[in-house]
Amino acid sequence: MELKINKELTELLGETPMFRDLFEEERAEIAVRMELHQFDSGKEIFREGDPGGQLLVIFSGSVEVQKSRSHGIGKIVIARFERGGVLGEMSLVDGMPRSATVVAVKPTKVYVLTQDGLDEIIETNPHLAVKFMKGLAALLSVRLRNTSGWFADVF
């Protein structure tokens, strides 16, 4: 496959912890399978309960991750992400609906890797797929450790 390299995206992936251990050519192979999406300030990128199966990397702008309160009244901001932030990793792994709502706080550009794009990487470059999954597992591990720490502070 001939890659049409998006240097800006390839560089962004190199700045992002999940992709940092990949070689430039490997990041380019992932980047070629990602699509750019743009959102105005205040626009929902996705809503809690929406179908998942996409991983997003923030190229510019910033977002808030909002979670519905357990008693059903209102939402709480549980995280904020800017350039290099990765979202949607859980739904890419398990295919389950979105666990939170993500809203653009200011005009935001994100690159999206779909499940089909990941499947193509798995089929064409299993070695890269393993490295990608290791980065994804590390990201999930960090987030789980942080969540455990927050629970310890609450209880």
Backbone torsions as a table, in degrees:
resi	resn	phi	psi	omega
1	MET	NA	130.0	176.1
2	GLU	-86.4	127.6	-176.7
3	LEU	-94.0	132.2	169.8
4	LYS	-93.0	99.3	-168.8
5	ILE	-76.2	128.7	172.6
6	ASN	-99.4	95.6	-174.8
7	LYS	-60.2	-40.6	-178.6
8	GLU	-62.0	-43.4	179.4
9	LEU	-69.8	-41.1	178.5
10	THR	-59.9	-40.9	177.2
11	GLU	-66.2	-42.2	178.0
12	LEU	-59.1	-45.1	179.0
13	LEU	-60.1	-35.7	177.8
14	GLY	-66.6	-23.5	178.5
15	GLU	-86.4	-11.4	-173.5
16	THR	-96.3	124.2	-175.2
17	PRO	-49.8	-37.9	-178.0
18	MET	-61.3	-30.8	-174.9
19	PHE	-109.3	-1.7	-171.7
20	ARG	-60.0	-32.0	-177.1
21	ASP	-83.9	-0.3	178.5
22	LEU	-85.7	147.3	173.5
23	PHE	-70.1	158.5	-179.0
24	GLU	-55.5	-41.1	179.8
25	GLU	-64.0	-35.1	178.8
26	GLU	-70.2	-41.8	176.8
27	ARG	-62.3	-38.5	178.8
28	ALA	-64.3	-37.1	179.4
29	GLU	-66.6	-33.5	174.8
30	ILE	-74.4	-45.5	-176.5
31	ALA	-57.4	-38.1	-178.2
32	VAL	-64.1	-18.3	-179.0
33	ARG	-98.9	7.6	-177.9
34	MET	-106.8	145.8	179.6
35	GLU	-114.1	143.1	178.1
36	LEU	-84.7	133.5	173.6
37	HIS	-129.7	143.8	-178.6
38	GLN	-121.4	143.5	-178.3
39	PHE	-135.6	135.5	175.5
40	ASP	-75.3	160.5	176.4
41	SER	-56.6	133.5	179.7
42	GLY	87.2	-7.2	-177.9
43	LYS	-81.4	136.2	174.1
44	GLU	-74.0	128.6	176.5
45	ILE	-82.3	-44.5	166.9
46	PHE	-155.1	161.6	-174.8
47	ARG	-116.3	145.2	174.9
48	GLU	-50.9	128.8	-179.1
49	GLY	96.3	-16.0	176.5
50	ASP	-62.7	155.7	173.5
51	PRO	-58.6	145.8	-179.4
52	GLY	-102.8	-145.9	177.2
53	GLY	93.2	18.1	177.3
54	GLN	-138.8	138.7	174.4
55	LEU	-106.0	135.9	-178.9
56	LEU	-117.6	140.7	172.8
57	VAL	-122.1	124.7	-177.9
58	ILE	-75.3	123.7	177.7
59	PHE	-89.6	-43.7	176.8
60	SER	-154.0	160.3	-178.1
61	GLY	93.3	-162.3	177.2
62	SER	-154.6	155.9	-177.9
63	VAL	-135.0	158.3	170.2
64	GLU	-113.8	140.3	173.8
65	VAL	-101.7	122.0	-176.5
66	GLN	-116.8	137.9	179.9
67	LYS	-121.2	134.4	176.0
68	SER	-64.5	140.9	177.6
69	ARG	-70.0	148.6	-175.7
70	SER	-62.0	-29.3	179.8
71	HIS	-84.4	1.2	172.0
72	GLY	87.0	0.1	-178.1
73	ILE	-112.5	108.8	175.4
74	GLY	85.4	177.2	179.5
75	LYS	-129.9	158.5	176.7
76	ILE	-125.4	140.7	176.5
77	VAL	-79.3	120.4	-178.1
78	ILE	-105.3	-12.8	179.0
79	ALA	-166.0	158.4	172.9
80	ARG	-131.9	140.5	179.6
81	PHE	-133.7	146.8	175.8
82	GLU	-126.5	-159.7	-177.7
83	ARG	-45.2	129.0	179.5
84	GLY	89.4	-9.5	178.3
85	GLY	-66.7	141.5	-179.6
86	VAL	-112.2	131.6	-178.7
87	LEU	-131.2	154.0	173.7
88	GLY	83.1	10.2	-176.4
89	GLU	-63.6	-35.0	-178.6
90	MET	-65.8	-43.9	-177.5
91	SER	-71.0	-24.2	175.7
92	LEU	-69.1	-33.4	-179.4
93	VAL	-79.2	-48.0	-171.6
94	ASP	-105.2	-9.1	178.7
95	GLY	69.9	8.1	-178.9
96	MET	-78.3	164.2	177.2
97	PRO	-62.2	160.2	-179.9
98	ARG	-57.9	138.1	-177.6
99	SER	-93.0	-5.6	-178.9
100	ALA	-156.1	168.5	175.3
101	THR	-100.0	139.0	177.1
102	VAL	-120.0	127.2	-176.7
103	VAL	-123.7	135.5	175.2
104	ALA	-70.7	126.0	178.8
105	VAL	-84.1	-30.7	173.7
106	LYS	-143.4	171.7	-179.7
107	PRO	-50.1	129.6	-170.5
108	THR	-134.2	139.7	173.1
109	LYS	-116.6	132.8	177.6
110	VAL	-129.6	149.3	170.8
111	TYR	-103.6	137.5	-173.1
112	VAL	-116.8	130.1	170.5
113	LEU	-108.9	119.1	-179.8
114	THR	-86.5	168.3	175.1
115	GLN	-59.8	-38.7	178.1
116	ASP	-62.1	-40.8	177.9
117	GLY	-63.1	-42.2	177.7
118	LEU	-65.6	-42.0	178.3
119	ASP	-59.8	-38.5	178.3
120	GLU	-63.9	-39.9	176.7
121	ILE	-64.0	-43.0	179.9
122	ILE	-59.8	-42.1	-178.1
123	GLU	-73.0	-39.1	-172.9
124	THR	-93.5	-24.6	-176.8
125	ASN	-147.2	75.8	-177.6
126	PRO	-57.1	-34.1	179.1
127	HIS	-62.8	-45.0	176.8
128	LEU	-64.2	-40.0	179.5
129	ALA	-59.0	-40.6	178.5
130	VAL	-64.8	-43.7	178.5
131	LYS	-63.9	-40.3	176.9
132	PHE	-60.0	-47.6	-178.6
133	MET	-64.9	-34.2	176.0
134	LYS	-64.0	-42.0	176.9
135	GLY	-64.1	-40.0	178.4
136	LEU	-65.4	-43.4	178.0
137	ALA	-62.4	-39.6	178.3
138	ALA	-63.8	-41.9	177.8
139	LEU	-62.0	-47.3	178.8
140	LEU	-61.7	-38.5	179.1
141	SER	-63.3	-45.4	178.4
142	VAL	-60.3	-44.3	-178.3
143	ARG	-66.9	-37.4	177.5
144	LEU	-67.0	-41.4	177.1
145	ARG	-61.4	-43.2	178.2
146	ASN	-62.3	-42.7	179.4
147	THR	-63.4	-41.5	177.3
148	SER	-60.8	-40.0	177.2
149	GLY	-63.4	-40.8	178.9
150	TRP	-65.7	-40.9	178.0
151	PHE	-61.6	-39.5	179.4
152	ALA	-61.4	-35.3	179.1
153	ASP	-73.6	-27.7	-176.4
154	VAL	-83.4	-38.7	-174.6
155	PHE	-97.8	NA	NA
